Amino acid sequence: MQFDRAFWNTRYATQQTGWDLGAPSPPLKRYIDTLTDRHLRILVPGCGNAYEAQYLHEQGFVNVYVLDIAPLAVEGFSSRIPDFPKEHIICDDFFTHVGIYDVILEQTFFCALSPSLRSAYAQQIHKLLTSKGILAGLLFGAPMNADHPPFGGNALEYQDYFAPLFDIISMKPCMYSIPPRLGSELWIEMRKKAHLPSV
């Protein structure tokens, strides 16, 4: 199965969006509330309905960008939040996206990708972040599905992808998950390594 633009657009067209909370994820909302610089460049990749981006916008953050491969996702967000800057709403493939950000927020995007892309995800996040930029958000820390999203995993596996590229500040069970996900999510926060060891 190809988890491509057509696959995800169909999910939105048929309203098969079981991951959608209808509101900002509580752990991410708590993290956003710790951010004081309203000029940070923040990316929400695989944004879907992008409630976190909406919350950031409502709190006065002026450099928030949303990115999704599914046209219906970004069109829906644009319609729902008409005063969100149109030039900050991007319909594109994350892996070919070019930009530079201070913070990237992870919410149900990593688990939607084929596990074969996890190393490439970590490398692309590293490329998109400023020196000492931050990746923060949620990963599933439990087994999920084998042949379709969401795909799960565990902290030990994830460290293999991220530790070479990031200083891991936190990768531990999340205390503030919604009840159906309690015990199955990891809160992650990691800082881009400014200097990578030579191979």
WODA-V320390 format. One record per backbone hydrogen bond with DSSP energy under -0.5 kcal/mol. CO is the residue of the C=O (numbers start at 1). NH is the residue of the N-H. Records with the same first field share a line. If there is no record, write none. Layout:
BEGIN
CO=NH ; NH
END
This chain:
BEGIN
1=3
2=4
4=8
5=9
6=10
7=11
8=12
9=13
10=14
11=16
12=15
15=17
17=20
25=29
26=30
27=31
28=32
29=33
31=34 ; 35
32=35
36=38
37=40
38=62
40=42 ; 63
41=102 ; 103
42=65
43=45 ; 105
44=47 ; 67
47=50
50=54
51=55
52=56
53=57
54=58
55=59
56=61
57=60
63=42
65=44
66=90
67=46 ; 47
68=92
69=71
70=73 ; 74
71=75
72=76
73=77
74=78
75=79
76=80
77=81
81=84
85=88
86=89
88=66 ; 90
89=91
90=68 ; 92
92=94
93=96 ; 97
94=97
101=130
102=134
103=43
104=136
105=45 ; 107
106=138
109=112 ; 113
110=113
111=151
114=117
115=118
117=121
118=122
119=123
120=124
121=125
122=126
123=127
124=128
125=129
128=101
130=133
133=192
134=104 ; 136
135=190
136=106
137=188
139=186
142=153
150=145
154=158
155=159
156=160
157=160 ; 161
158=161 ; 162
159=163
162=165 ; 166
165=193
166=168
167=169 ; 191
170=189
172=187
174=183
178=181 ; 182
179=182
181=184 ; 185
184=141
185=174
186=139 ; 188
187=172
188=137
189=169 ; 170
190=135
191=167
END
